[in-house]
Amino acid sequence: EPIIRANILTPPDYVGNIITLCEEKRGTQIGINYLGSQVQISYELPMAEVVLDFFDKLKSVSRGYASLDYHFLRFDAGPFVRVDTLING
């Protein structure tokens, strides 16, 4: 599955909520940098988790103050399960 590097800028008040959201989305924390009145949070996240509803939830937990920038990193083995379908006949 494709893995992205997400950089999130947010006011310090919402850091805990954003970390919780990223952990729920199978994210791996890369770092946190305090930049004056803003905090930059870096995560590696599966692209499948980001394209569905991540941006909407990010805006919700940060009351609209967080911004998201991401780029493709690599492909990793995902938590996939093989399913065989047997048809009668």
PyMOL Python script that loads the backbone (N, CA, C, O; Angstrom):
from pymol import cmd

cmd.read_pdbstr("""\
ATOM      1  N   GLU A   1       0.839  -1.177   0.000  1.00  0.00           N
ATOM      2  CA  GLU A   1       0.000   0.000   0.000  1.00  0.00           C
ATOM      3  C   GLU A   1       0.882   1.238   0.000  1.00  0.00           C
ATOM      4  O   GLU A   1       1.971   1.211   0.573  1.00  0.00           O
ATOM      5  N   PRO A   2       0.441   2.315  -0.624  1.00  0.00           N
ATOM      6  CA  PRO A   2       1.238   3.542  -0.654  1.00  0.00           C
ATOM      7  C   PRO A   2       1.274   4.225   0.712  1.00  0.00           C
ATOM      8  O   PRO A   2       0.264   4.305   1.411  1.00  0.00           O
ATOM      9  N   ILE A   3       2.444   4.708   1.071  1.00  0.00           N
ATOM     10  CA  ILE A   3       2.655   5.419   2.335  1.00  0.00           C
ATOM     11  C   ILE A   3       3.029   6.862   2.006  1.00  0.00           C
ATOM     12  O   ILE A   3       3.831   7.118   1.108  1.00  0.00           O
ATOM     13  N   ILE A   4       2.437   7.797   2.742  1.00  0.00           N
ATOM     14  CA  ILE A   4       2.721   9.216   2.531  1.00  0.00           C
ATOM     15  C   ILE A   4       3.397   9.808   3.765  1.00  0.00           C
ATOM     16  O   ILE A   4       3.307   9.259   4.864  1.00  0.00           O
ATOM     17  N   ARG A   5       4.063  10.920   3.565  1.00  0.00           N
ATOM     18  CA  ARG A   5       4.607  11.714   4.674  1.00  0.00           C
ATOM     19  C   ARG A   5       3.714  12.933   4.803  1.00  0.00           C
ATOM     20  O   ARG A   5       3.647  13.751   3.885  1.00  0.00           O
ATOM     21  N   ALA A   6       3.028  13.068   5.931  1.00  0.00           N
ATOM     22  CA  ALA A   6       2.111  14.180   6.168  1.00  0.00           C
ATOM     23  C   ALA A   6       2.755  15.173   7.122  1.00  0.00           C
ATOM     24  O   ALA A   6       3.281  14.793   8.168  1.00  0.00           O
ATOM     25  N   ASN A   7       2.710  16.438   6.755  1.00  0.00           N
ATOM     26  CA  ASN A   7       3.151  17.528   7.624  1.00  0.00           C
ATOM     27  C   ASN A   7       1.928  18.362   7.967  1.00  0.00           C
ATOM     28  O   ASN A   7       1.259  18.889   7.078  1.00  0.00           O
ATOM     29  N   ILE A   8       1.642  18.481   9.237  1.00  0.00           N
ATOM     30  CA  ILE A   8       0.456  19.185   9.711  1.00  0.00           C
ATOM     31  C   ILE A   8       0.912  20.386  10.529  1.00  0.00           C
ATOM     32  O   ILE A   8       1.716  20.247  11.450  1.00  0.00           O
ATOM     33  N   LEU A   9       0.400  21.553  10.195  1.00  0.00           N
ATOM     34  CA  LEU A   9       0.649  22.771  10.974  1.00  0.00           C
ATOM     35  C   LEU A   9      -0.608  23.108  11.756  1.00  0.00           C
ATOM     36  O   LEU A   9      -1.705  23.143  11.200  1.00  0.00           O
ATOM     37  N   THR A  10      -0.443  23.356  13.052  1.00  0.00           N
ATOM     38  CA  THR A  10      -1.592  23.607  13.906  1.00  0.00           C
ATOM     39  C   THR A  10      -1.187  24.473  15.097  1.00  0.00           C
ATOM     40  O   THR A  10      -0.017  24.495  15.477  1.00  0.00           O
ATOM     41  N   PRO A  11      -2.139  25.182  15.685  1.00  0.00           N
ATOM     42  CA  PRO A  11      -1.861  25.839  16.966  1.00  0.00           C
ATOM     43  C   PRO A  11      -1.627  24.778  18.053  1.00  0.00           C
ATOM     44  O   PRO A  11      -2.157  23.672  17.946  1.00  0.00           O
ATOM     45  N   PRO A  12      -0.855  25.088  19.078  1.00  0.00           N
ATOM     46  CA  PRO A  12      -0.525  24.104  20.119  1.00  0.00           C
ATOM     47  C   PRO A  12      -1.733  23.517  20.849  1.00  0.00           C
ATOM     48  O   PRO A  12      -1.637  22.419  21.397  1.00  0.00           O
ATOM     49  N   ASP A  13      -2.851  24.211  20.868  1.00  0.00           N
ATOM     50  CA  ASP A  13      -4.032  23.732  21.592  1.00  0.00           C
ATOM     51  C   ASP A  13      -4.583  22.420  21.044  1.00  0.00           C
ATOM     52  O   ASP A  13      -5.266  21.696  21.768  1.00  0.00           O
ATOM     53  N   TYR A  14      -4.303  22.097  19.785  1.00  0.00           N
ATOM     54  CA  TYR A  14      -4.934  20.955  19.127  1.00  0.00           C
ATOM     55  C   TYR A  14      -3.977  19.793  18.884  1.00  0.00           C
ATOM     56  O   TYR A  14      -4.348  18.828  18.216  1.00  0.00           O
ATOM     57  N   VAL A  15      -2.760  19.863  19.406  1.00  0.00           N
ATOM     58  CA  VAL A  15      -1.761  18.826  19.147  1.00  0.00           C
ATOM     59  C   VAL A  15      -2.235  17.456  19.629  1.00  0.00           C
ATOM     60  O   VAL A  15      -2.105  16.473  18.899  1.00  0.00           O
ATOM     61  N   GLY A  16      -2.775  17.372  20.827  1.00  0.00           N
ATOM     62  CA  GLY A  16      -3.236  16.087  21.366  1.00  0.00           C
ATOM     63  C   GLY A  16      -4.313  15.451  20.516  1.00  0.00           C
ATOM     64  O   GLY A  16      -4.270  14.248  20.257  1.00  0.00           O
ATOM     65  N   ASN A  17      -5.284  16.245  20.077  1.00  0.00           N
ATOM     66  CA  ASN A  17      -6.362  15.719  19.237  1.00  0.00           C
ATOM     67  C   ASN A  17      -5.837  15.222  17.895  1.00  0.00           C
ATOM     68  O   ASN A  17      -6.303  14.202  17.387  1.00  0.00           O
ATOM     69  N   ILE A  18      -4.880  15.926  17.323  1.00  0.00           N
ATOM     70  CA  ILE A  18      -4.338  15.540  16.021  1.00  0.00           C
ATOM     71  C   ILE A  18      -3.487  14.282  16.138  1.00  0.00           C
ATOM     72  O   ILE A  18      -3.536  13.422  15.258  1.00  0.00           O
ATOM     73  N   ILE A  19      -2.714  14.164  17.204  1.00  0.00           N
ATOM     74  CA  ILE A  19      -1.932  12.944  17.414  1.00  0.00           C
ATOM     75  C   ILE A  19      -2.860  11.746  17.573  1.00  0.00           C
ATOM     76  O   ILE A  19      -2.594  10.681  17.018  1.00  0.00           O
ATOM     77  N   THR A  20      -3.938  11.908  18.321  1.00  0.00           N
ATOM     78  CA  THR A  20      -4.914  10.826  18.481  1.00  0.00           C
ATOM     79  C   THR A  20      -5.507  10.425  17.138  1.00  0.00           C
ATOM     80  O   THR A  20      -5.634   9.235  16.851  1.00  0.00           O
ATOM     81  N   LEU A  21      -5.870  11.402  16.313  1.00  0.00           N
ATOM     82  CA  LEU A  21      -6.423  11.118  14.986  1.00  0.00           C
ATOM     83  C   LEU A  21      -5.423  10.350  14.127  1.00  0.00           C
ATOM     84  O   LEU A  21      -5.789   9.366  13.484  1.00  0.00           O
ATOM     85  N   CYS A  22      -4.177  10.786  14.109  1.00  0.00           N
ATOM     86  CA  CYS A  22      -3.160  10.119  13.291  1.00  0.00           C
ATOM     87  C   CYS A  22      -2.891   8.696  13.770  1.00  0.00           C
ATOM     88  O   CYS A  22      -2.674   7.803  12.951  1.00  0.00           O
ATOM     89  N   GLU A  23      -2.901   8.472  15.068  1.00  0.00           N
ATOM     90  CA  GLU A  23      -2.704   7.126  15.596  1.00  0.00           C
ATOM     91  C   GLU A  23      -3.875   6.219  15.232  1.00  0.00           C
ATOM     92  O   GLU A  23      -3.672   5.040  14.940  1.00  0.00           O
ATOM     93  N   GLU A  24      -5.097   6.751  15.243  1.00  0.00           N
ATOM     94  CA  GLU A  24      -6.270   5.969  14.840  1.00  0.00           C
ATOM     95  C   GLU A  24      -6.194   5.569  13.373  1.00  0.00           C
ATOM     96  O   GLU A  24      -6.760   4.549  12.978  1.00  0.00           O
ATOM     97  N   LYS A  25      -5.504   6.356  12.568  1.00  0.00           N
ATOM     98  CA  LYS A  25      -5.382   6.103  11.129  1.00  0.00           C
ATOM     99  C   LYS A  25      -4.115   5.318  10.785  1.00  0.00           C
ATOM    100  O   LYS A  25      -3.638   5.387   9.653  1.00  0.00           O
ATOM    101  N   ARG A  26      -3.573   4.581  11.736  1.00  0.00           N
ATOM    102  CA  ARG A  26      -2.390   3.733  11.563  1.00  0.00           C
ATOM    103  C   ARG A  26      -1.134   4.525  11.231  1.00  0.00           C
ATOM    104  O   ARG A  26      -0.277   4.052  10.484  1.00  0.00           O
ATOM    105  N   GLY A  27      -1.023   5.717  11.777  1.00  0.00           N
ATOM    106  CA  GLY A  27       0.127   6.571  11.504  1.00  0.00           C
ATOM    107  C   GLY A  27       1.311   6.279  12.405  1.00  0.00           C
ATOM    108  O   GLY A  27       1.158   5.759  13.510  1.00  0.00           O
ATOM    109  N   THR A  28       2.499   6.622  11.913  1.00  0.00           N
ATOM    110  CA  THR A  28       3.739   6.523  12.675  1.00  0.00           C
ATOM    111  C   THR A  28       4.314   7.924  12.818  1.00  0.00           C
ATOM    112  O   THR A  28       4.595   8.595  11.825  1.00  0.00           O
ATOM    113  N   GLN A  29       4.485   8.355  14.050  1.00  0.00           N
ATOM    114  CA  GLN A  29       4.970   9.715  14.281  1.00  0.00           C
ATOM    115  C   GLN A  29       6.444   9.828  13.910  1.00  0.00           C
ATOM    116  O   GLN A  29       7.262   8.995  14.300  1.00  0.00           O
ATOM    117  N   ILE A  30       6.769  10.874  13.148  1.00  0.00           N
ATOM    118  CA  ILE A  30       8.140  11.138  12.730  1.00  0.00           C
ATOM    119  C   ILE A  30       8.753  12.238  13.588  1.00  0.00           C
ATOM    120  O   ILE A  30       9.922  12.149  13.965  1.00  0.00           O
ATOM    121  N   GLY A  31       7.982  13.269  13.899  1.00  0.00           N
ATOM    122  CA  GLY A  31       8.532  14.337  14.718  1.00  0.00           C
ATOM    123  C   GLY A  31       7.533  15.441  14.987  1.00  0.00           C
ATOM    124  O   GLY A  31       6.505  15.557  14.320  1.00  0.00           O
ATOM    125  N   ILE A  32       7.865  16.256  15.992  1.00  0.00           N
ATOM    126  CA  ILE A  32       7.078  17.438  16.337  1.00  0.00           C
ATOM    127  C   ILE A  32       8.056  18.598  16.492  1.00  0.00           C
ATOM    128  O   ILE A  32       9.028  18.506  17.242  1.00  0.00           O
ATOM    129  N   ASN A  33       7.791  19.686  15.778  1.00  0.00           N
ATOM    130  CA  ASN A  33       8.618  20.890  15.867  1.00  0.00           C
ATOM    131  C   ASN A  33       7.749  22.063  16.286  1.00  0.00           C
ATOM    132  O   ASN A  33       6.694  22.305  15.700  1.00  0.00           O
ATOM    133  N   TYR A  34       8.192  22.787  17.296  1.00  0.00           N
ATOM    134  CA  TYR A  34       7.479  23.983  17.741  1.00  0.00           C
ATOM    135  C   TYR A  34       8.067  25.188  17.018  1.00  0.00           C
ATOM    136  O   TYR A  34       9.252  25.493  17.156  1.00  0.00           O
ATOM    137  N   LEU A  35       7.221  25.871  16.244  1.00  0.00           N
ATOM    138  CA  LEU A  35       7.649  26.992  15.409  1.00  0.00           C
ATOM    139  C   LEU A  35       6.954  28.263  15.868  1.00  0.00           C
ATOM    140  O   LEU A  35       6.072  28.767  15.174  1.00  0.00           O
ATOM    141  N   GLY A  36       7.330  28.780  17.008  1.00  0.00           N
ATOM    142  CA  GLY A  36       6.686  29.979  17.532  1.00  0.00           C
ATOM    143  C   GLY A  36       5.272  29.676  17.980  1.00  0.00           C
ATOM    144  O   GLY A  36       5.067  28.916  18.926  1.00  0.00           O
ATOM    145  N   SER A  37       4.292  30.266  17.307  1.00  0.00           N
ATOM    146  CA  SER A  37       2.888  30.069  17.688  1.00  0.00           C
ATOM    147  C   SER A  37       2.250  28.880  16.975  1.00  0.00           C
ATOM    148  O   SER A  37       1.056  28.637  17.148  1.00  0.00           O
ATOM    149  N   GLN A  38       3.011  28.138  16.183  1.00  0.00           N
ATOM    150  CA  GLN A  38       2.504  26.975  15.455  1.00  0.00           C
ATOM    151  C   GLN A  38       3.327  25.739  15.818  1.00  0.00           C
ATOM    152  O   GLN A  38       4.461  25.840  16.288  1.00  0.00           O
ATOM    153  N   VAL A  39       2.727  24.576  15.589  1.00  0.00           N
ATOM    154  CA  VAL A  39       3.416  23.305  15.799  1.00  0.00           C
ATOM    155  C   VAL A  39       3.353  22.522  14.497  1.00  0.00           C
ATOM    156  O   VAL A  39       2.289  22.405  13.890  1.00  0.00           O
ATOM    157  N   GLN A  40       4.500  21.981  14.063  1.00  0.00           N
ATOM    158  CA  GLN A  40       4.535  21.120  12.886  1.00  0.00           C
ATOM    159  C   GLN A  40       4.632  19.680  13.366  1.00  0.00           C
ATOM    160  O   GLN A  40       5.564  19.311  14.080  1.00  0.00           O
ATOM    161  N   ILE A  41       3.657  18.873  12.965  1.00  0.00           N
ATOM    162  CA  ILE A  41       3.616  17.460  13.326  1.00  0.00           C
ATOM    163  C   ILE A  41       3.832  16.665  12.046  1.00  0.00           C
ATOM    164  O   ILE A  41       3.137  16.883  11.053  1.00  0.00           O
ATOM    165  N   SER A  42       4.802  15.737  12.063  1.00  0.00           N
ATOM    166  CA  SER A  42       5.091  14.913  10.891  1.00  0.00           C
ATOM    167  C   SER A  42       4.727  13.467  11.186  1.00  0.00           C
ATOM    168  O   SER A  42       5.091  12.919  12.226  1.00  0.00           O
ATOM    169  N   TYR A  43       4.001  12.857  10.250  1.00  0.00           N
ATOM    170  CA  TYR A  43       3.565  11.470  10.373  1.00  0.00           C
ATOM    171  C   TYR A  43       3.736  10.754   9.054  1.00  0.00           C
ATOM    172  O   TYR A  43       3.659  11.367   7.989  1.00  0.00           O
ATOM    173  N   GLU A  44       3.972   9.438   9.127  1.00  0.00           N
ATOM    174  CA  GLU A  44       3.850   8.570   7.967  1.00  0.00           C
ATOM    175  C   GLU A  44       2.503   7.874   8.100  1.00  0.00           C
ATOM    176  O   GLU A  44       2.207   7.260   9.125  1.00  0.00           O
ATOM    177  N   LEU A  45       1.692   7.975   7.053  1.00  0.00           N
ATOM    178  CA  LEU A  45       0.335   7.430   7.072  1.00  0.00           C
ATOM    179  C   LEU A  45       0.064   6.639   5.797  1.00  0.00           C
ATOM    180  O   LEU A  45       0.599   6.974   4.740  1.00  0.00           O
ATOM    181  N   PRO A  46      -0.767   5.582   5.881  1.00  0.00           N
ATOM    182  CA  PRO A  46      -1.204   4.901   4.665  1.00  0.00           C
ATOM    183  C   PRO A  46      -2.121   5.820   3.852  1.00  0.00           C
ATOM    184  O   PRO A  46      -3.011   6.467   4.403  1.00  0.00           O
ATOM    185  N   MET A  47      -1.898   5.868   2.555  1.00  0.00           N
ATOM    186  CA  MET A  47      -2.700   6.728   1.689  1.00  0.00           C
ATOM    187  C   MET A  47      -4.187   6.369   1.769  1.00  0.00           C
ATOM    188  O   MET A  47      -5.040   7.249   1.660  1.00  0.00           O
ATOM    189  N   ALA A  48      -4.498   5.095   1.958  1.00  0.00           N
ATOM    190  CA  ALA A  48      -5.900   4.670   2.042  1.00  0.00           C
ATOM    191  C   ALA A  48      -6.624   5.342   3.202  1.00  0.00           C
ATOM    192  O   ALA A  48      -7.825   5.598   3.112  1.00  0.00           O
ATOM    193  N   GLU A  49      -5.918   5.630   4.282  1.00  0.00           N
ATOM    194  CA  GLU A  49      -6.531   6.286   5.432  1.00  0.00           C
ATOM    195  C   GLU A  49      -6.726   7.781   5.194  1.00  0.00           C
ATOM    196  O   GLU A  49      -7.629   8.390   5.767  1.00  0.00           O
ATOM    197  N   VAL A  50      -5.886   8.369   4.354  1.00  0.00           N
ATOM    198  CA  VAL A  50      -5.931   9.812   4.126  1.00  0.00           C
ATOM    199  C   VAL A  50      -7.009  10.194   3.117  1.00  0.00           C
ATOM    200  O   VAL A  50      -7.689  11.205   3.293  1.00  0.00           O
ATOM    201  N   VAL A  51      -7.173   9.397   2.062  1.00  0.00           N
ATOM    202  CA  VAL A  51      -8.092   9.795   0.989  1.00  0.00           C
ATOM    203  C   VAL A  51      -9.563   9.699   1.385  1.00  0.00           C
ATOM    204  O   VAL A  51     -10.404  10.351   0.765  1.00  0.00           O
ATOM    205  N   LEU A  52      -9.887   8.918   2.383  1.00  0.00           N
ATOM    206  CA  LEU A  52     -11.303   8.749   2.732  1.00  0.00           C
ATOM    207  C   LEU A  52     -11.877   9.964   3.452  1.00  0.00           C
ATOM    208  O   LEU A  52     -12.744  10.650   2.911  1.00  0.00           O
ATOM    209  N   ASP A  53     -11.408  10.234   4.655  1.00  0.00           N
ATOM    210  CA  ASP A  53     -12.020  11.305   5.446  1.00  0.00           C
ATOM    211  C   ASP A  53     -11.031  12.000   6.377  1.00  0.00           C
ATOM    212  O   ASP A  53     -11.445  12.712   7.292  1.00  0.00           O
ATOM    213  N   PHE A  54      -9.745  11.808   6.160  1.00  0.00           N
ATOM    214  CA  PHE A  54      -8.743  12.348   7.079  1.00  0.00           C
ATOM    215  C   PHE A  54      -8.789  13.872   7.148  1.00  0.00           C
ATOM    216  O   PHE A  54      -8.761  14.445   8.237  1.00  0.00           O
ATOM    217  N   PHE A  55      -8.858  14.528   5.995  1.00  0.00           N
ATOM    218  CA  PHE A  55      -8.828  15.991   5.978  1.00  0.00           C
ATOM    219  C   PHE A  55     -10.036  16.574   6.709  1.00  0.00           C
ATOM    220  O   PHE A  55      -9.900  17.538   7.462  1.00  0.00           O
ATOM    221  N   ASP A  56     -11.219  15.992   6.489  1.00  0.00           N
ATOM    222  CA  ASP A  56     -12.422  16.464   7.180  1.00  0.00           C
ATOM    223  C   ASP A  56     -12.299  16.296   8.691  1.00  0.00           C
ATOM    224  O   ASP A  56     -12.662  17.193   9.451  1.00  0.00           O
ATOM    225  N   LYS A  57     -11.787  15.148   9.121  1.00  0.00           N
ATOM    226  CA  LYS A  57     -11.622  14.917  10.559  1.00  0.00           C
ATOM    227  C   LYS A  57     -10.536  15.812  11.149  1.00  0.00           C
ATOM    228  O   LYS A  57     -10.649  16.260  12.290  1.00  0.00           O
ATOM    229  N   LEU A  58      -9.483  16.074  10.368  1.00  0.00           N
ATOM    230  CA  LEU A  58      -8.430  16.979  10.827  1.00  0.00           C
ATOM    231  C   LEU A  58      -8.988  18.374  11.068  1.00  0.00           C
ATOM    232  O   LEU A  58      -8.697  18.997  12.089  1.00  0.00           O
ATOM    233  N   LYS A  59      -9.783  18.858  10.138  1.00  0.00           N
ATOM    234  CA  LYS A  59     -10.399  20.177  10.305  1.00  0.00           C
ATOM    235  C   LYS A  59     -11.366  20.181  11.485  1.00  0.00           C
ATOM    236  O   LYS A  59     -11.489  21.185  12.187  1.00  0.00           O
ATOM    237  N   SER A  60     -12.046  19.071  11.701  1.00  0.00           N
ATOM    238  CA  SER A  60     -13.004  18.976  12.797  1.00  0.00           C
ATOM    239  C   SER A  60     -12.304  19.020  14.161  1.00  0.00           C
ATOM    240  O   SER A  60     -12.718  19.773  15.043  1.00  0.00           O
ATOM    241  N   VAL A  61     -11.246  18.215  14.340  1.00  0.00           N
ATOM    242  CA  VAL A  61     -10.584  18.167  15.650  1.00  0.00           C
ATOM    243  C   VAL A  61      -9.772  19.422  15.937  1.00  0.00           C
ATOM    244  O   VAL A  61      -9.444  19.694  17.091  1.00  0.00           O
ATOM    245  N   SER A  62      -9.442  20.198  14.893  1.00  0.00           N
ATOM    246  CA  SER A  62      -8.663  21.424  15.099  1.00  0.00           C
ATOM    247  C   SER A  62      -9.513  22.681  14.941  1.00  0.00           C
ATOM    248  O   SER A  62      -8.986  23.794  14.924  1.00  0.00           O
ATOM    249  N   ARG A  63     -10.817  22.504  14.825  1.00  0.00           N
ATOM    250  CA  ARG A  63     -11.748  23.625  14.630  1.00  0.00           C
ATOM    251  C   ARG A  63     -11.380  24.472  13.415  1.00  0.00           C
ATOM    252  O   ARG A  63     -11.595  25.684  13.397  1.00  0.00           O
ATOM    253  N   GLY A  64     -10.819  23.811  12.399  1.00  0.00           N
ATOM    254  CA  GLY A  64     -10.504  24.481  11.145  1.00  0.00           C
ATOM    255  C   GLY A  64      -9.144  25.141  11.080  1.00  0.00           C
ATOM    256  O   GLY A  64      -8.804  25.728  10.052  1.00  0.00           O
ATOM    257  N   TYR A  65      -8.345  25.068  12.146  1.00  0.00           N
ATOM    258  CA  TYR A  65      -7.068  25.778  12.184  1.00  0.00           C
ATOM    259  C   TYR A  65      -5.894  24.996  11.593  1.00  0.00           C
ATOM    260  O   TYR A  65      -4.897  25.607  11.209  1.00  0.00           O
ATOM    261  N   ALA A  66      -5.977  23.689  11.510  1.00  0.00           N
ATOM    262  CA  ALA A  66      -4.844  22.889  11.031  1.00  0.00           C
ATOM    263  C   ALA A  66      -4.774  22.898   9.509  1.00  0.00           C
ATOM    264  O   ALA A  66      -5.792  23.005   8.826  1.00  0.00           O
ATOM    265  N   SER A  67      -3.560  22.786   8.995  1.00  0.00           N
ATOM    266  CA  SER A  67      -3.364  22.640   7.552  1.00  0.00           C
ATOM    267  C   SER A  67      -2.545  21.378   7.294  1.00  0.00           C
ATOM    268  O   SER A  67      -1.739  20.963   8.127  1.00  0.00           O
ATOM    269  N   LEU A  68      -2.765  20.780   6.134  1.00  0.00           N
ATOM    270  CA  LEU A  68      -2.153  19.496   5.796  1.00  0.00           C
ATOM    271  C   LEU A  68      -1.399  19.612   4.484  1.00  0.00           C
ATOM    272  O   LEU A  68      -1.906  20.158   3.504  1.00  0.00           O
ATOM    273  N   ASP A  69      -0.183  19.091   4.479  1.00  0.00           N
ATOM    274  CA  ASP A  69       0.621  18.965   3.265  1.00  0.00           C
ATOM    275  C   ASP A  69       1.184  17.550   3.279  1.00  0.00           C
ATOM    276  O   ASP A  69       1.679  17.100   4.312  1.00  0.00           O
ATOM    277  N   TYR A  70       1.118  16.836   2.151  1.00  0.00           N
ATOM    278  CA  TYR A  70       1.662  15.482   2.129  1.00  0.00           C
ATOM    279  C   TYR A  70       2.285  15.168   0.781  1.00  0.00           C
ATOM    280  O   TYR A  70       1.981  15.799  -0.232  1.00  0.00           O
ATOM    281  N   HIS A  71       3.175  14.164   0.796  1.00  0.00           N
ATOM    282  CA  HIS A  71       3.773  13.669  -0.433  1.00  0.00           C
ATOM    283  C   HIS A  71       4.035  12.172  -0.290  1.00  0.00           C
ATOM    284  O   HIS A  71       4.169  11.649   0.816  1.00  0.00           O
ATOM    285  N   PHE A  72       4.105  11.495  -1.439  1.00  0.00           N
ATOM    286  CA  PHE A  72       4.324  10.052  -1.488  1.00  0.00           C
ATOM    287  C   PHE A  72       5.731   9.712  -1.016  1.00  0.00           C
ATOM    288  O   PHE A  72       6.699  10.382  -1.376  1.00  0.00           O
ATOM    289  N   LEU A  73       5.832   8.646  -0.192  1.00  0.00           N
ATOM    290  CA  LEU A  73       7.141   8.166   0.267  1.00  0.00           C
ATOM    291  C   LEU A  73       7.546   6.856  -0.391  1.00  0.00           C
ATOM    292  O   LEU A  73       8.600   6.767  -1.021  1.00  0.00           O
ATOM    293  N   ARG A  74       6.699   5.836  -0.239  1.00  0.00           N
ATOM    294  CA  ARG A  74       7.071   4.488  -0.687  1.00  0.00           C
ATOM    295  C   ARG A  74       5.844   3.577  -0.661  1.00  0.00           C
ATOM    296  O   ARG A  74       4.759   3.974  -0.236  1.00  0.00           O
ATOM    297  N   PHE A  75       6.046   2.362  -1.120  1.00  0.00           N
ATOM    298  CA  PHE A  75       5.044   1.312  -0.985  1.00  0.00           C
ATOM    299  C   PHE A  75       5.484   0.373   0.131  1.00  0.00           C
ATOM    300  O   PHE A  75       6.653  -0.009   0.197  1.00  0.00           O
ATOM    301  N   ASP A  76       4.555  -0.001   1.010  1.00  0.00           N
ATOM    302  CA  ASP A  76       4.798  -0.971   2.079  1.00  0.00           C
ATOM    303  C   ASP A  76       3.815  -2.119   1.941  1.00  0.00           C
ATOM    304  O   ASP A  76       2.780  -1.995   1.287  1.00  0.00           O
ATOM    305  N   ALA A  77       4.156  -3.239   2.569  1.00  0.00           N
ATOM    306  CA  ALA A  77       3.212  -4.352   2.640  1.00  0.00           C
ATOM    307  C   ALA A  77       2.075  -3.945   3.566  1.00  0.00           C
ATOM    308  O   ALA A  77       2.310  -3.463   4.674  1.00  0.00           O
ATOM    309  N   GLY A  78       0.863  -4.136   3.117  1.00  0.00           N
ATOM    310  CA  GLY A  78      -0.300  -3.740   3.906  1.00  0.00           C
ATOM    311  C   GLY A  78      -0.893  -4.905   4.666  1.00  0.00           C
ATOM    312  O   GLY A  78      -0.477  -6.049   4.483  1.00  0.00           O
ATOM    313  N   PRO A  79      -1.866  -4.619   5.520  1.00  0.00           N
ATOM    314  CA  PRO A  79      -2.532  -5.672   6.296  1.00  0.00           C
ATOM    315  C   PRO A  79      -3.627  -6.351   5.471  1.00  0.00           C
ATOM    316  O   PRO A  79      -4.802  -6.321   5.836  1.00  0.00           O
ATOM    317  N   PHE A  80      -3.224  -6.966   4.351  1.00  0.00           N
ATOM    318  CA  PHE A  80      -4.197  -7.555   3.443  1.00  0.00           C
ATOM    319  C   PHE A  80      -4.399  -9.027   3.756  1.00  0.00           C
ATOM    320  O   PHE A  80      -3.504  -9.698   4.268  1.00  0.00           O
ATOM    321  N   VAL A  81      -5.586  -9.515   3.441  1.00  0.00           N
ATOM    322  CA  VAL A  81      -5.938 -10.909   3.657  1.00  0.00           C
ATOM    323  C   VAL A  81      -6.404 -11.482   2.332  1.00  0.00           C
ATOM    324  O   VAL A  81      -7.196 -10.857   1.626  1.00  0.00           O
ATOM    325  N   ARG A  82      -5.919 -12.664   1.991  1.00  0.00           N
ATOM    326  CA  ARG A  82      -6.339 -13.314   0.756  1.00  0.00           C
ATOM    327  C   ARG A  82      -7.674 -14.002   0.993  1.00  0.00           C
ATOM    328  O   ARG A  82      -7.871 -14.687   1.997  1.00  0.00           O
ATOM    329  N   VAL A  83      -8.578 -13.807   0.053  1.00  0.00           N
ATOM    330  CA  VAL A  83      -9.901 -14.422   0.139  1.00  0.00           C
ATOM    331  C   VAL A  83     -10.123 -15.229  -1.131  1.00  0.00           C
ATOM    332  O   VAL A  83     -10.006 -14.697  -2.235  1.00  0.00           O
ATOM    333  N   ASP A  84     -10.444 -16.505  -0.979  1.00  0.00           N
ATOM    334  CA  ASP A  84     -10.788 -17.355  -2.119  1.00  0.00           C
ATOM    335  C   ASP A  84     -12.297 -17.478  -2.190  1.00  0.00           C
ATOM    336  O   ASP A  84     -12.957 -17.724  -1.180  1.00  0.00           O
ATOM    337  N   THR A  85     -12.839 -17.307  -3.385  1.00  0.00           N
ATOM    338  CA  THR A  85     -14.274 -17.443  -3.593  1.00  0.00           C
ATOM    339  C   THR A  85     -14.524 -18.698  -4.414  1.00  0.00           C
ATOM    340  O   THR A  85     -14.030 -18.825  -5.534  1.00  0.00           O
ATOM    341  N   LEU A  86     -15.285 -19.613  -3.858  1.00  0.00           N
ATOM    342  CA  LEU A  86     -15.617 -20.850  -4.557  1.00  0.00           C
ATOM    343  C   LEU A  86     -17.050 -20.752  -5.064  1.00  0.00           C
ATOM    344  O   LEU A  86     -17.970 -20.426  -4.315  1.00  0.00           O
ATOM    345  N   ILE A  87     -17.218 -21.040  -6.347  1.00  0.00           N
ATOM    346  CA  ILE A  87     -18.540 -20.967  -6.964  1.00  0.00           C
ATOM    347  C   ILE A  87     -19.019 -22.380  -7.246  1.00  0.00           C
ATOM    348  O   ILE A  87     -18.281 -23.188  -7.810  1.00  0.00           O
ATOM    349  N   ASN A  88     -20.237 -22.679  -6.861  1.00  0.00           N
ATOM    350  CA  ASN A  88     -20.819 -24.004  -7.047  1.00  0.00           C
ATOM    351  C   ASN A  88     -21.019 -24.275  -8.534  1.00  0.00           C
ATOM    352  O   ASN A  88     -21.653 -23.489  -9.237  1.00  0.00           O
ATOM    353  N   GLY A  89     -20.485 -25.371  -8.995  1.00  0.00           N
ATOM    354  CA  GLY A  89     -20.749 -25.709 -10.388  1.00  0.00           C
ATOM    355  C   GLY A  89     -19.623 -26.273 -11.026  1.00  0.00           C
ATOM    356  O   GLY A  89     -19.688 -26.612 -12.208  1.00  0.00           O
TER     357      GLY A  89
END
""", "prot")
cmd.dss("prot")
cmd.show_as("cartoon", "prot")
cmd.util.cbc("prot")
cmd.orient("prot")
